[in-house]
Amino acid sequence: MSEQFEVRRAEWIAREELAERMIPLIGRLYRERGVVTSIHGRRLLNISPVEILRTHRSTREVGDRELPPEKTFAVLEALEALRPGPASIDVARLVARFDARGGRYGQDELVGFLREELVAVLDARESAPTDVVLYGFGRIGRLLARVLIAHQGDGAGLRLRAIVVRRGSSADLEKRASLLRRDSVHGPFAGTIEVDEENDTILANGTLIQVIYSDDPASVDYTRHGIRDAIVVDNTGRWRDEEGLGQHLLARGVSRVLLTAPGKGAIRNIVAGINSDDITADDAILSAASCTTNAITPVLAAVDAAFGIRHGHVETVHSYTNDQNLIDNFHRGDRRGRSAALNMVIAETGAARAVAKALPQLTGKLSGSAIRVPTPDVSLAILNLQLERPTTKDEINAYLRQTSLTSPLRQQIDYIESPEVVSTDFVGNNRAGIVDGLATIAGEQSVVLYVWYDNEYGYSRQVVRVLEKMSNTHPTILPVRDPVVIGAPSIADDAVPTPV
């Protein structure tokens, strides 16, 4: 027993040492080349050696074997030798494809293979950086700041330049910085923050953010701070139509506006991964829809593509939000005046109707309702769907599981099977929605799907993806995935990857 203990310990030390050697490779690829490496959508950037090994362990969800860290290290070394342009590269998928060829992990053979797989970004030129302004600094605004700061990379993509708020007190700047530094739900800021009260700036991990105090979007002169052709992200919720949001376009230095709420009137609601490729340079004002719309639309799109949706009902069990009262008090909305911390509150949701703005084929096919519950973050959408063709729990789960791993929707859909997971397990999940496979109910032509979503962080990541599309800075996702097979009676050809 003692001998086995020592063997296991030695194996762990060797694996940990290998993970430590990966960290500088991962960092250089990101800072110097704009390359984000991941394992089945789980980013390797800015995580510890133990977290790297845990990410490798998670690959058992895909096949019978764990991804060997030695293969990841070999791929990272080959990537550095190739020096590709900005891209989002899934190392696990590259390993699976290389193994399927029977490749040997010599440097020359691996570099040759990667040269074929990554041809789209080998000669890619960096796009011009795009300035971003956060108008409002609430829950979504601060999480967007965290994401943008973490994604600054080589500085060639989105650059957070300023936030605009109304002055709340004489200590306003320090309080804003403190809220960015500490978060009761999402934990401490990963890095350092410095405040310059004389110049109204916050320096976060090398990103200098100008804090501008204003209550009039049209009067701000961003060019005074060297900001030009910026995208303003309005996360205040004060304006949702073209007239109100158009005030931002009157400000000097602004070229486009993105709303982090459902838009009204003719404003297009964009869900990253669904209709974000339809964004054009002429779209001056866009909406990133709602957190619930972002969570359910990709799953609905995948299900409709393979099984067809005749009609359905969406019930959202949603964490309370800042527009509810902590204790009973007057509120202009129905029921929202009652204590959010003590009650389940029936509320309205337009998410089911909003889905049709991104998926026109589902117009008139969905209804929806919502219940606010006493949790601060992570919500659950229950999709009760009538399908065009019969399916089984195993079939639809296998399809959604592989959609989350190998389809173009892998950045939006996650999948899990565990009898022990609860809402807090999904805090910080970067996907728009996570299908809970064990909760799926299927019978004949009906199915009930349970989709978790971090209605703050997961949604913020979707907003950033829309920003990347608006600015043409979204990294190329490699290796290329095969699309979801539309109307297929069986799983897509790429549904069962080679075990790793």
WOTAKA-V581348 format. One record per run of one state. SS is the DSSP state (alpha for helix, beta for strand, coil for the rest). FROM is the first residue (numbers start at 0). LEN is the number of residues. Records with the same first field share a line. If there is no record, write none. Layout:
SS = FROM-LEN  FROM-LEN
This chain:
coil = 0-1  33-1  39-2  43-5  61-7  82-4  100-6  117-1  122-7  135-3  150-7  165-6  181-11  196-4  204-2  213-3  219-1  225-4  234-7  249-2  252-1  259-8  269-6  278-6  287-3  307-1  319-25  347-3  358-1  362-3  373-5  387-5  406-6  416-6  426-6  439-1  443-2  453-3  470-5  478-14  495-5
alpha = 1-32  48-13  68-14  90-10  106-11  118-4  138-12  171-10  216-3  221-4  241-8  275-3  290-17  350-8  359-3  392-14  422-4  436-3  456-14  492-3
beta = 34-5  41-2  86-4  129-6  157-8  192-4  200-4  206-7  220-1  229-5  251-1  253-6  267-2  284-3  308-11  344-3  365-8  378-9  412-4  432-4  440-3  445-8  475-3
